[in-house]
Structures are given as structure tokens and as C-alpha cells.
Amino acid sequence: MIRKTTVAIGSAIREVDTIEHEGEFWLVPDWFESPDGKYLRPMRIISLSTIPHQETSQGFLISSPLPKGVLLGHPPEGEEDRYLIHENPEIIVPNPDVLN
């Protein structure tokens, strides 16, 4: 199941997809889509375990703004250890926008 996380990036507010993987929740800013459109695979995942957040009825709310580079896989210099980011993980989920 794909949930939503509300994230402030500078002065902008963005809804970012969030999945559960290996017992943790991960932000998924962007997806690869299968050729038939039925499946999605994250371009990168970012662990919520190191980011202050709270659970909401729709997903999560991150407590303070995130640097834009984090969603792009490039945390600010000196903060690389603060964020757990995996590029191109082997995770495949059904595309919720495609009805069976």
C-alpha cells in the first residue's frame, strides 16, 4: 500500500509517496513505471526512521522542512549521515492507478 507523507521543501508543501519496506517506512519521491503500467519501482527510497515525523490518518507529516536535495538523493554536505537513502532498490509494487 502506498501512503502519503506531507513534506515542506523550503516554502513549498509536497505530498510524497511512502511505502513500508523491511519493517520501516520510506519516502518514494519518484517512480519507474513498468512498460505495461501495472507496476512501480522506486527510483530511490529515503527512510523516515531518521527524520522527525508523526503519523496521520492519511500517512505521515514530517515535522520540519527537508532540504530539496534529500528528495533528489543528494543531502546537503555534512548531513549525509543524517539521511538513509537507497538508490534504485529492487522493490516492485502494484500501480494503484491501474484498475485490475
N, CA, C and O atoms as CSV, one atom per row, in Angstrom:
chain,resi,resn,atom,element,x,y,z
A,1,MET,N,N,0.837,-1.178,0.000
A,1,MET,CA,C,0.000,0.000,0.000
A,1,MET,C,C,0.884,1.245,0.000
A,1,MET,O,O,1.878,1.318,0.723
A,2,ILE,N,N,0.510,2.208,-0.812
A,2,ILE,CA,C,1.239,3.470,-0.883
A,2,ILE,C,C,0.474,4.507,-0.067
A,2,ILE,O,O,-0.707,4.764,-0.302
A,3,ARG,N,N,1.180,5.092,0.895
A,3,ARG,CA,C,0.605,6.145,1.729
A,3,ARG,C,C,1.202,7.478,1.293
A,3,ARG,O,O,2.075,7.517,0.426
A,4,LYS,N,N,0.740,8.553,1.884
A,4,LYS,CA,C,1.235,9.896,1.558
A,4,LYS,C,C,1.903,10.515,2.779
A,4,LYS,O,O,1.449,10.347,3.911
A,5,THR,N,N,2.986,11.229,2.523
A,5,THR,CA,C,3.661,11.993,3.565
A,5,THR,C,C,3.714,13.441,3.129
A,5,THR,O,O,4.126,13.752,2.011
A,6,THR,N,N,3.293,14.326,4.021
A,6,THR,CA,C,3.352,15.758,3.753
A,6,THR,C,C,4.724,16.263,4.155
A,6,THR,O,O,5.175,16.065,5.283
A,7,VAL,N,N,5.383,16.927,3.198
A,7,VAL,CA,C,6.749,17.391,3.393
A,7,VAL,C,C,6.848,18.853,2.971
A,7,VAL,O,O,6.335,19.239,1.920
A,8,ALA,N,N,7.509,19.661,3.794
A,8,ALA,CA,C,7.837,21.036,3.398
A,8,ALA,C,C,9.226,21.012,2.771
A,8,ALA,O,O,10.180,20.507,3.362
A,9,ILE,N,N,9.322,21.561,1.573
A,9,ILE,CA,C,10.598,21.721,0.877
A,9,ILE,C,C,10.758,23.222,0.678
A,9,ILE,O,O,10.165,23.801,-0.232
A,10,GLY,N,N,11.557,23.847,1.528
A,10,GLY,CA,C,11.614,25.308,1.522
A,10,GLY,C,C,10.252,25.832,1.930
A,10,GLY,O,O,9.733,25.467,2.985
A,11,SER,N,N,9.662,26.697,1.090
A,11,SER,CA,C,8.336,27.245,1.400
A,11,SER,C,C,7.213,26.467,0.718
A,11,SER,O,O,6.040,26.788,0.906
A,12,ALA,N,N,7.557,25.447,-0.073
A,12,ALA,CA,C,6.549,24.649,-0.773
A,12,ALA,C,C,6.173,23.424,0.054
A,12,ALA,O,O,6.997,22.873,0.783
A,13,ILE,N,N,4.919,23.009,-0.072
A,13,ILE,CA,C,4.423,21.794,0.583
A,13,ILE,C,C,4.209,20.758,-0.509
A,13,ILE,O,O,3.634,21.057,-1.556
A,14,ARG,N,N,4.671,19.547,-0.260
A,14,ARG,CA,C,4.560,18.475,-1.254
A,14,ARG,C,C,4.068,17.205,-0.582
A,14,ARG,O,O,4.419,16.922,0.564
A,15,GLU,N,N,3.258,16.446,-1.296
A,15,GLU,CA,C,2.840,15.116,-0.869
A,15,GLU,C,C,3.778,14.115,-1.535
A,15,GLU,O,O,3.907,14.093,-2.759
A,16,VAL,N,N,4.430,13.290,-0.724
A,16,VAL,CA,C,5.385,12.310,-1.240
A,16,VAL,C,C,4.861,10.913,-0.912
A,16,VAL,O,O,4.426,10.646,0.208
A,17,ASP,N,N,4.910,10.029,-1.909
A,17,ASP,CA,C,4.504,8.645,-1.667
A,17,ASP,C,C,5.399,8.027,-0.607
A,17,ASP,O,O,6.576,8.367,-0.486
A,18,THR,N,N,4.817,7.113,0.157
A,18,THR,CA,C,5.538,6.437,1.230
A,18,THR,C,C,5.127,4.970,1.239
A,18,THR,O,O,3.944,4.639,1.152
A,19,ILE,N,N,6.130,4.096,1.346
A,19,ILE,CA,C,5.862,2.658,1.383
A,19,ILE,C,C,6.461,2.063,2.656
A,19,ILE,O,O,7.345,2.645,3.285
A,20,GLU,N,N,5.954,0.891,3.012
A,20,GLU,CA,C,6.572,0.127,4.095
A,20,GLU,C,C,7.448,-0.940,3.448
A,20,GLU,O,O,7.011,-1.667,2.556
A,21,HIS,N,N,8.699,-1.019,3.918
A,21,HIS,CA,C,9.652,-1.981,3.375
A,21,HIS,C,C,10.578,-2.419,4.497
A,21,HIS,O,O,11.179,-1.588,5.178
A,22,GLU,N,N,10.688,-3.724,4.686
A,22,GLU,CA,C,11.536,-4.302,5.735
A,22,GLU,C,C,11.235,-3.711,7.112
A,22,GLU,O,O,12.147,-3.433,7.891
A,23,GLY,N,N,9.952,-3.523,7.398
A,23,GLY,CA,C,9.513,-3.067,8.708
A,23,GLY,C,C,9.670,-1.581,8.977
A,23,GLY,O,O,9.438,-1.131,10.099
A,24,GLU,N,N,10.061,-0.807,7.966
A,24,GLU,CA,C,10.211,0.641,8.119
A,24,GLU,C,C,9.430,1.348,7.026
A,24,GLU,O,O,9.069,0.749,6.013
A,25,PHE,N,N,9.173,2.637,7.247
A,25,PHE,CA,C,8.508,3.452,6.240
A,25,PHE,C,C,9.556,4.271,5.495
A,25,PHE,O,O,10.500,4.798,6.084
A,26,TRP,N,N,9.358,4.360,4.182
A,26,TRP,CA,C,10.309,5.019,3.291
A,26,TRP,C,C,9.586,5.991,2.363
A,26,TRP,O,O,8.544,5.666,1.794
A,27,LEU,N,N,10.152,7.179,2.218
A,27,LEU,CA,C,9.663,8.131,1.223
A,27,LEU,C,C,10.068,7.643,-0.162
A,27,LEU,O,O,11.165,7.117,-0.350
A,28,VAL,N,N,9.168,7.822,-1.133
A,28,VAL,CA,C,9.456,7.497,-2.531
A,28,VAL,C,C,9.110,8.733,-3.360
A,28,VAL,O,O,7.965,8.895,-3.782
A,29,PRO,N,N,10.098,9.611,-3.595
A,29,PRO,CA,C,9.804,10.842,-4.337
A,29,PRO,C,C,9.458,10.607,-5.807
A,29,PRO,O,O,8.673,11.362,-6.382
A,30,ASP,N,N,10.041,9.558,-6.429
A,30,ASP,CA,C,9.831,9.305,-7.857
A,30,ASP,C,C,9.817,7.807,-8.113
A,30,ASP,O,O,10.422,7.021,-7.383
A,31,TRP,N,N,9.104,7.434,-9.178
A,31,TRP,CA,C,8.929,6.021,-9.519
A,31,TRP,C,C,9.340,5.746,-10.958
A,31,TRP,O,O,9.256,6.621,-11.820
A,32,PHE,N,N,9.790,4.504,-11.210
A,32,PHE,CA,C,9.859,3.949,-12.550
A,32,PHE,C,C,8.550,3.181,-12.736
A,32,PHE,O,O,8.072,2.542,-11.799
A,33,GLU,N,N,7.970,3.237,-13.926
A,33,GLU,CA,C,6.739,2.500,-14.205
A,33,GLU,C,C,7.049,1.384,-15.195
A,33,GLU,O,O,7.802,1.584,-16.147
A,34,SER,N,N,6.467,0.207,-14.967
A,34,SER,CA,C,6.673,-0.910,-15.895
A,34,SER,C,C,6.094,-0.543,-17.260
A,34,SER,O,O,5.213,0.313,-17.344
A,35,PRO,N,N,6.576,-1.179,-18.329
A,35,PRO,CA,C,6.071,-0.854,-19.675
A,35,PRO,C,C,4.556,-0.992,-19.813
A,35,PRO,O,O,3.933,-0.239,-20.562
A,36,ASP,N,N,3.957,-1.949,-19.096
A,36,ASP,CA,C,2.502,-2.116,-19.174
A,36,ASP,C,C,1.755,-1.227,-18.179
A,36,ASP,O,O,0.525,-1.210,-18.165
A,37,GLY,N,N,2.500,-0.481,-17.340
A,37,GLY,CA,C,1.887,0.448,-16.392
A,37,GLY,C,C,1.310,-0.200,-15.150
A,37,GLY,O,O,0.749,0.501,-14.308
A,38,LYS,N,N,1.427,-1.513,-15.002
A,38,LYS,CA,C,0.805,-2.211,-13.881
A,38,LYS,C,C,1.636,-2.194,-12.599
A,38,LYS,O,O,1.109,-2.415,-11.508
A,39,TYR,N,N,2.926,-1.932,-12.735
A,39,TYR,CA,C,3.815,-1.987,-11.567
A,39,TYR,C,C,4.701,-0.755,-11.485
A,39,TYR,O,O,4.994,-0.101,-12.486
A,40,LEU,N,N,5.116,-0.462,-10.262
A,40,LEU,CA,C,6.011,0.663,-9.994
A,40,LEU,C,C,7.234,0.161,-9.239
A,40,LEU,O,O,7.158,-0.797,-8.470
A,41,ARG,N,N,8.367,0.827,-9.471
A,41,ARG,CA,C,9.590,0.552,-8.721
A,41,ARG,C,C,10.192,1.899,-8.330
A,41,ARG,O,O,10.332,2.775,-9.184
A,42,PRO,N,N,10.552,2.084,-7.057
A,42,PRO,CA,C,11.098,3.376,-6.627
A,42,PRO,C,C,12.427,3.705,-7.309
A,42,PRO,O,O,13.280,2.833,-7.478
A,43,MET,N,N,12.593,4.969,-7.696
A,43,MET,CA,C,13.902,5.429,-8.168
A,43,MET,C,C,14.872,5.499,-6.992
A,43,MET,O,O,16.060,5.202,-7.121
A,44,ARG,N,N,14.329,5.901,-5.841
A,44,ARG,CA,C,15.110,5.932,-4.595
A,44,ARG,C,C,14.128,5.888,-3.441
A,44,ARG,O,O,12.966,6.270,-3.579
A,45,ILE,N,N,14.609,5.419,-2.305
A,45,ILE,CA,C,13.811,5.450,-1.085
A,45,ILE,C,C,14.616,6.154,0.003
A,45,ILE,O,O,15.842,6.057,0.052
A,46,ILE,N,N,13.899,6.865,0.872
A,46,ILE,CA,C,14.507,7.636,1.949
A,46,ILE,C,C,13.811,7.238,3.242
A,46,ILE,O,O,12.597,7.397,3.373
A,47,SER,N,N,14.569,6.726,4.185
A,47,SER,CA,C,13.984,6.208,5.420
A,47,SER,C,C,13.420,7.323,6.292
A,47,SER,O,O,14.050,8.362,6.489
A,48,LEU,N,N,12.220,7.082,6.807
A,48,LEU,CA,C,11.638,8.007,7.777
A,48,LEU,C,C,12.204,7.789,9.176
A,48,LEU,O,O,11.947,8.586,10.079
A,49,SER,N,N,12.976,6.712,9.364
A,49,SER,CA,C,13.479,6.389,10.705
A,49,SER,C,C,14.419,7.452,11.261
A,49,SER,O,O,14.564,7.560,12.479
A,50,THR,N,N,15.059,8.237,10.402
A,50,THR,CA,C,15.986,9.273,10.865
A,50,THR,C,C,15.437,10.689,10.693
A,50,THR,O,O,16.140,11.674,10.917
A,51,ILE,N,N,14.174,10.771,10.292
A,51,ILE,CA,C,13.543,12.075,10.041
A,51,ILE,C,C,12.389,12.246,11.026
A,51,ILE,O,O,11.488,11.409,11.053
A,52,PRO,N,N,12.389,13.312,11.841
A,52,PRO,CA,C,11.268,13.524,12.765
A,52,PRO,C,C,9.944,13.650,12.001
A,52,PRO,O,O,9.821,14.448,11.071
A,53,HIS,N,N,8.951,12.840,12.415
A,53,HIS,CA,C,7.656,12.833,11.735
A,53,HIS,C,C,6.584,12.350,12.697
A,53,HIS,O,O,6.868,11.851,13.786
A,54,GLN,N,N,5.345,12.514,12.258
A,54,GLN,CA,C,4.223,11.977,13.022
A,54,GLN,C,C,3.255,11.304,12.061
A,54,GLN,O,O,3.133,11.699,10.902
A,55,GLU,N,N,2.571,10.285,12.559
A,55,GLU,CA,C,1.602,9.567,11.747
A,55,GLU,C,C,0.287,10.334,11.732
A,55,GLU,O,O,-0.130,10.894,12.746
A,56,THR,N,N,-0.362,10.355,10.568
A,56,THR,CA,C,-1.672,10.988,10.403
A,56,THR,C,C,-2.635,9.933,9.850
A,56,THR,O,O,-2.234,8.798,9.590
A,57,SER,N,N,-3.878,10.301,9.675
A,57,SER,CA,C,-4.859,9.352,9.141
A,57,SER,C,C,-4.550,8.988,7.686
A,57,SER,O,O,-4.923,7.902,7.243
A,58,GLN,N,N,-3.885,9.855,6.940
A,58,GLN,CA,C,-3.563,9.606,5.537
A,58,GLN,C,C,-2.156,9.068,5.323
A,58,GLN,O,O,-1.860,8.522,4.260
A,59,GLY,N,N,-1.293,9.211,6.308
A,59,GLY,CA,C,0.094,8.788,6.145
A,59,GLY,C,C,0.955,9.393,7.234
A,59,GLY,O,O,0.862,9.018,8.403
A,60,PHE,N,N,1.800,10.341,6.833
A,60,PHE,CA,C,2.733,10.939,7.777
A,60,PHE,C,C,2.889,12.434,7.499
A,60,PHE,O,O,2.558,12.925,6.419
A,61,LEU,N,N,3.398,13.134,8.497
A,61,LEU,CA,C,3.715,14.553,8.386
A,61,LEU,C,C,5.129,14.719,8.921
A,61,LEU,O,O,5.409,14.377,10.070
A,62,ILE,N,N,6.017,15.243,8.088
A,62,ILE,CA,C,7.389,15.490,8.523
A,62,ILE,C,C,7.404,16.817,9.263
A,62,ILE,O,O,6.902,17.827,8.771
A,63,SER,N,N,7.988,16.795,10.454
A,63,SER,CA,C,7.894,17.905,11.399
A,63,SER,C,C,8.600,19.190,10.969
A,63,SER,O,O,8.149,20.280,11.320
A,64,SER,N,N,9.691,19.087,10.220
A,64,SER,CA,C,10.414,20.293,9.805
A,64,SER,C,C,10.785,20.165,8.329
A,64,SER,O,O,10.827,19.056,7.797
A,65,PRO,N,N,11.055,21.291,7.664
A,65,PRO,CA,C,11.360,21.243,6.226
A,65,PRO,C,C,12.571,20.354,5.919
A,65,PRO,O,O,13.534,20.294,6.684
A,66,LEU,N,N,12.488,19.676,4.787
A,66,LEU,CA,C,13.607,18.868,4.298
A,66,LEU,C,C,14.358,19.661,3.233
A,66,LEU,O,O,13.737,20.388,2.458
A,67,PRO,N,N,15.669,19.536,3.181
A,67,PRO,CA,C,16.403,20.131,2.064
A,67,PRO,C,C,15.967,19.459,0.754
A,67,PRO,O,O,15.803,18.239,0.712
A,68,LYS,N,N,15.780,20.237,-0.302
A,68,LYS,CA,C,15.327,19.703,-1.588
A,68,LYS,C,C,16.236,18.574,-2.077
A,68,LYS,O,O,15.754,17.596,-2.649
A,69,GLY,N,N,17.524,18.701,-1.861
A,69,GLY,CA,C,18.467,17.692,-2.326
A,69,GLY,C,C,18.226,16.313,-1.749
A,69,GLY,O,O,18.580,15.316,-2.378
A,70,VAL,N,N,17.630,16.231,-0.565
A,70,VAL,CA,C,17.363,14.925,0.048
A,70,VAL,C,C,16.435,14.120,-0.857
A,70,VAL,O,O,16.681,12.936,-1.088
A,71,LEU,N,N,15.372,14.738,-1.372
A,71,LEU,CA,C,14.441,14.019,-2.245
A,71,LEU,C,C,15.085,13.637,-3.570
A,71,LEU,O,O,14.633,12.708,-4.241
A,72,LEU,N,N,16.141,14.353,-3.948
A,72,LEU,CA,C,16.865,14.047,-5.180
A,72,LEU,C,C,18.013,13.067,-4.942
A,72,LEU,O,O,18.719,12.689,-5.877
A,73,GLY,N,N,18.194,12.658,-3.677
A,73,GLY,CA,C,19.241,11.711,-3.341
A,73,GLY,C,C,20.575,12.348,-3.005
A,73,GLY,O,O,21.596,11.665,-2.928
A,74,HIS,N,N,20.565,13.667,-2.803
A,74,HIS,CA,C,21.793,14.406,-2.518
A,74,HIS,C,C,21.608,15.286,-1.290
A,74,HIS,O,O,21.301,16.470,-1.424
A,75,PRO,N,N,21.788,14.730,-0.096
A,75,PRO,CA,C,21.649,15.560,1.109
A,75,PRO,C,C,22.731,16.640,1.145
A,75,PRO,O,O,23.769,16.505,0.497
A,76,PRO,N,N,22.490,17.707,1.900
A,76,PRO,CA,C,23.494,18.772,1.998
A,76,PRO,C,C,24.831,18.239,2.513
A,76,PRO,O,O,24.882,17.282,3.287
A,77,GLU,N,N,25.888,18.868,2.075
A,77,GLU,CA,C,27.230,18.483,2.523
A,77,GLU,C,C,27.305,18.521,4.040
A,77,GLU,O,O,26.868,19.486,4.668
A,78,GLY,N,N,27.852,17.483,4.618
A,78,GLY,CA,C,27.967,17.376,6.059
A,78,GLY,C,C,26.763,16.720,6.721
A,78,GLY,O,O,26.812,16.416,7.912
A,79,GLU,N,N,25.674,16.493,5.968
A,79,GLU,CA,C,24.470,15.870,6.525
A,79,GLU,C,C,24.191,14.500,5.904
A,79,GLU,O,O,23.103,13.950,6.079
A,80,GLU,N,N,25.156,13.957,5.189
A,80,GLU,CA,C,24.958,12.679,4.506
A,80,GLU,C,C,24.591,11.562,5.479
A,80,GLU,O,O,23.788,10.690,5.144
A,81,ASP,N,N,25.170,11.579,6.681
A,81,ASP,CA,C,24.884,10.529,7.666
A,81,ASP,C,C,23.528,10.689,8.337
A,81,ASP,O,O,23.053,9.776,9.012
A,82,ARG,N,N,22.911,11.839,8.153
A,82,ARG,CA,C,21.613,12.100,8.779
A,82,ARG,C,C,20.465,11.404,8.040
A,82,ARG,O,O,19.410,11.156,8.625
A,83,TYR,N,N,20.668,11.093,6.767
A,83,TYR,CA,C,19.606,10.516,5.934
A,83,TYR,C,C,20.035,9.162,5.390
A,83,TYR,O,O,21.167,8.996,4.935
A,84,LEU,N,N,19.125,8.198,5.438
A,84,LEU,CA,C,19.375,6.873,4.886
A,84,LEU,C,C,18.654,6.799,3.539
A,84,LEU,O,O,17.425,6.758,3.480
A,85,ILE,N,N,19.437,6.782,2.463
A,85,ILE,CA,C,18.894,6.825,1.106
A,85,ILE,C,C,19.425,5.633,0.322
A,85,ILE,O,O,20.627,5.366,0.316
A,86,HIS,N,N,18.513,4.918,-0.341
A,86,HIS,CA,C,18.900,3.812,-1.222
A,86,HIS,C,C,18.445,4.148,-2.633
A,86,HIS,O,O,17.267,4.417,-2.869
A,87,GLU,N,N,19.384,4.131,-3.566
A,87,GLU,CA,C,19.076,4.377,-4.965
A,87,GLU,C,C,18.652,3.092,-5.662
A,87,GLU,O,O,19.245,2.035,-5.445
A,88,ASN,N,N,17.630,3.187,-6.494
A,88,ASN,CA,C,17.197,2.111,-7.372
A,88,ASN,C,C,17.035,0.761,-6.665
A,88,ASN,O,O,17.593,-0.240,-7.116
A,89,PRO,N,N,16.277,0.721,-5.564
A,89,PRO,CA,C,16.105,-0.559,-4.860
A,89,PRO,C,C,15.244,-1.528,-5.663
A,89,PRO,O,O,14.415,-1.128,-6.480
A,90,GLU,N,N,15.462,-2.785,-5.410
A,90,GLU,CA,C,14.697,-3.843,-6.097
A,90,GLU,C,C,13.369,-4.074,-5.361
A,90,GLU,O,O,13.170,-5.118,-4.740
A,91,ILE,N,N,12.482,-3.106,-5.436
A,91,ILE,CA,C,11.164,-3.184,-4.817
A,91,ILE,C,C,10.144,-2.960,-5.923
A,91,ILE,O,O,10.249,-1.989,-6.673
A,92,ILE,N,N,9.177,-3.827,-6.032
A,92,ILE,CA,C,8.140,-3.674,-7.047
A,92,ILE,C,C,6.786,-3.710,-6.353
A,92,ILE,O,O,6.510,-4.608,-5.557
A,93,VAL,N,N,5.944,-2.724,-6.661
A,93,VAL,CA,C,4.606,-2.653,-6.068
A,93,VAL,C,C,3.574,-2.477,-7.187
A,93,VAL,O,O,3.880,-1.910,-8.236
A,94,PRO,N,N,2.363,-2.962,-6.960
A,94,PRO,CA,C,1.295,-2.731,-7.947
A,94,PRO,C,C,1.002,-1.236,-8.078
A,94,PRO,O,O,1.018,-0.505,-7.088
A,95,ASN,N,N,0.740,-0.801,-9.280
A,95,ASN,CA,C,0.400,0.598,-9.532
A,95,ASN,C,C,-1.042,0.833,-9.072
A,95,ASN,O,O,-1.970,0.262,-9.644
A,96,PRO,N,N,-1.240,1.678,-8.031
A,96,PRO,CA,C,-2.601,1.883,-7.516
A,96,PRO,C,C,-3.494,2.638,-8.498
A,96,PRO,O,O,-4.712,2.658,-8.325
A,97,ASP,N,N,-2.913,3.256,-9.522
A,97,ASP,CA,C,-3.707,3.998,-10.505
A,97,ASP,C,C,-4.279,3.101,-11.606
A,97,ASP,O,O,-5.079,3.546,-12.429
A,98,VAL,N,N,-3.859,1.833,-11.611
A,98,VAL,CA,C,-4.333,0.892,-12.638
A,98,VAL,C,C,-5.343,-0.046,-11.988
A,98,VAL,O,O,-5.028,-0.744,-11.025
A,99,LEU,N,N,-6.530,-0.055,-12.513
A,99,LEU,CA,C,-7.572,-0.956,-12.005
A,99,LEU,C,C,-7.423,-2.305,-12.681
A,99,LEU,O,O,-7.171,-2.376,-13.884
A,100,ASN,N,N,-7.578,-3.374,-11.918
A,100,ASN,CA,C,-7.477,-4.734,-12.478
A,100,ASN,C,C,-8.690,-5.072,-13.309
A,100,ASN,O,O,-8.777,-6.171,-13.856
